[in-house]
Amino acid sequence: FGGLRIGMYEPVRNFYMGDLKPGEDPSILVKIAAGVTTGALGITVANPTDLVKVRMQAEGTLPEGVPKKYPSAVSAYGIIAKEEGVLGLWRGLGPNIVRNSVVSAAELASYDQIQQTWMTVFGTADTAVTHSAAALCAGLLAVAVGSPVGVVKSRMMGSSEYTEMLCCFAKTFKSDGPLGFYQGF
């Protein structure tokens, strides 16, 4: 997923920019739109892998002696497809698209913007320090913005109890309070 969204970001951003004059930078809205788009496209392809990861992680919390449903990641794909149909591999796609669009927009657009601003404000070149500073800030922002949607996405993928995103948000808020959206932050 990461490689897809990062790899598609610049071409999609450039497509959305349209005809800019030489040296003109894209607006933050164009960067956000490119992040949302690449996040949605990337996770649509990668959802089956994310689903298998979430399901296998949920099995790690089973009490000792309770048999696991998925003996391996490879077998999990087949078991899910057999029991839930091939489209079952895309269970939770809606919340996953929301989460990954939010994370991609926050991370990629802020990285792009922070890097551009850093070079303008400090008059520095496009160096490893510039990239590192932008990456650290963008990563922190992406985690802070994406954590609530990530908690909901994982709960929906890991349990049949949650079938609608808004209901899952409400149940999480009611049971765990606002900090429940930042478990594992």
N, C-alpha and C positions, 0 to 999 in steps of 0.2 A: 504494500500500500504506500509506504513512504516514498519509495523510488518512483512510483507512478505519479503521485501528486507533485513531488518536487520536480521531476522531469518534465511534466506537462505545464508547470506554472509559467515559465517564461514565454513559451509559444502562445499560450492562451492569453496571458497578459498583453503580449504584443498584438495579438489578434483584436483584443478588446480596445487597445489604444487607438486603432485606426490610423489616420494620417496625422501624426504629430510632426512638428517641425524638428529639424536636427537639433539635438541638445535638449529638447523639451522632455521633461519627465512625466510619466503617467501619474494621474491623480490617485489619491489613497482609495477612492471608490473603485477605480479600475483594478487596483491591486487586490482589494477585498473581493471583488467579483471574480477575479481569476483564482483566488484562493478557495472561494466557495465552490466554483466549478470543478477545479481539479480535485478537491477533497471529495466531492460527490462522485465523480467519475472513478477515482481511484478505489474508493471503498466499495462501489458497486461491483467491481471486479474481484476485490479481495474479501468480500463478506463471508464466503464459505470458510475461509481460513480463520477469520476472526471468530466466527461462530464455534468452530471446533476448539479453538483456544479457550474461549469462555466456558464452554461445556466441560472441557477437561480440567480446567482450573476449579470449577464448581465441584467436580468429583473429588478433588483433593481435600475437601472439607467433610467428606463422608466419615462416619464413625468407623473405627477399625472393625474389620470383619464383614462390613457391608460390601457386596461385590460391585465392582465398577462396570458400568455399561460399555465404556469405550476402552478396549485394551491398548489401543495405539491411536495416534492421530490419523494414520491412513485408514484404519478400520472405521474410525468415527465418521468419515465422509460417507462410506457405504451404509453404515447403520442409519444415519440420519436420512439419507436419500431413500432407503428402503422403508423406514417407518413413517416418514413425513413427506415423502415425495421429493423429487429433485429440487423443487422450489423451496422445500424446507431448509435447504442450505442458505437461503436468503432470508430466513427468519430474523426479525429485528432490523431489516435493512433501513426502514424509515428512520428510527432513532440513530442508527449508525451513520446514515447520510447527514443527519442534523449534526451529530457530534463531530464527525470528521470534516464537515464543511466549516463549522465554527472553529475548530482547531486549525485547519489549514488557512482559513482567512486570517485568524489571529496571528499565526506563526509566520506564514509566508509574506503577507502584506506588511506586518510590522517589521520583519527582517529587512525587507526591501526598503521600507521607509526609514528605519533606524540607520541602516547603512548609508543611504543617501544623505540623511540629515547629519550624521556623524562627519561625513566627508565635507559637507558644506560648512558646518559650524566650526569644526576644528581645522579645516583646510588640509586634511590629510589625504593621502593617496588611498587607493583600493588595496589595502594590505591585509595580512593575516590578522593583525590586531583589530582592524575595522570589522572584518568578518566575525571574529570571535566575540567582540562586544555586541554586535548586532544579533548574533546567534544566541548568546546568553539571555539578552533582554527578550528576544522573541520567544524563546523556549519557556521562560517564566510566564510570560503573558499567555501563551497558548495553554499551559497547564491550568492557570488560574481561570481562564475563560471556559476551557473545555471540561474541567472536572465534573461539574454538575450534570452535564449531558452524558459524560462517560459513565457515571454511576447508574443513571437511568438505563442507558444502553446495555450495560452488563447485566443489570437485574432483569431486563426484558429478555435477553438472550439466554440467561441461565435458568429462568423459571417460567413455567406456563401460567403462573399466578398473574403475571403482568401482561396484558394484551394491548393496552393503549398507552401511548407515551404520556399524555397529560394525567391519566390516572396513576401511573407509576410515579410521576413527579409529586402528585398530591399525597400518595401513600408514603413516599420517602420523607417528605416534609413533615407529615403528621407523626410518623414513627420515630424519625431520627432528628428532626429539627433542621434548621438551615445548615448546620455543620455536617450533617449527614451527606451532603453533596460533595464534601471534601475529604471523605474517608480515603486514606492512603495518599493524601496530597504530598 
